[in-house]
């Protein structure tokens, strides 16, 4: 709890530990099947971020029976099951309640070797920071709600949010990753702040190397920035120094709350080339080196 890590870990034996996490939210897309896929991928992500493999899951459902047809719920659950099958995770059951507002998500249990647990703190000076998915889902979803996103853009962000972090997590096990987290509601800079808070490490982010969803910067410049981005900046702004040349819209994207975002990991400089090659060879084409860890900026994030 002290470092706001992605999931809880309970050691069972010298070679086995359980990872447990839970996540659910209200719909962020119109299609119920896609909503189920996204919610499931998002819930599974915390297990991957801890270096583990998800094994079992329980559905969590709040459903407005009086105002919504049960066929909607069936589609949501079918989407969730589709992603669970893709990840090799077994659905054991779940729990549902009647509620005025629809909500769906999962409680997930995974396995990890106690010596291979990855936490969100552990970065070392000289590490390079790798991000595996582009930023901008918060801004793009705001554009969708405003009726400004094209069908191609809606399809792109839907598939991005429904994409598991499984392959990136598998590749991580082959490298000396120092720390890892997944980028969700606190945005890139918010989660990065958790990684260095209370440590002697600082981080320099190369803004021009941060991958962005196509169209996200333009929408941000139009003011289509969700309220969560401003709350994230208000909360962590004291730890962040943004260069004068950085466009305000780009700064907002760095704080943009993500849904089912990518993994952010630290890797020694001498292994970064091989790690990036492995990620790209696996089809994770958006993966990019976006920054470096330094002991000259303790507790601070510099965006250049």
Secondary structure, 3 states (H helix, E strand, C coil): CCCCCCCEEEEEECCEEEEEEEEEECCCCCCHHHHHHHHHHHHHHHHHHCCCEEEEEEEEEEECCCCCCHHHHHHHHHHHHHHHHHHCCEEEEEEEEECCCCEEEEEEEEEECHHHCCCCCCCCCCCEEEECCCECHHHHHHHHHCCCCCHHHHHHHHHHHHCCCHHHHHHHCCCCCCEEEECCCCHHHHHHHHHHCCCCCEEEECHHHCCECCCHHHHHHCCCCCHHHHHHHHHHHHHEEECCCCCHHHHHHHHCCCCCCCEEEEECHHHHHHHHHHHHHCCCCCCEEEEEEECCCCCCEEEC
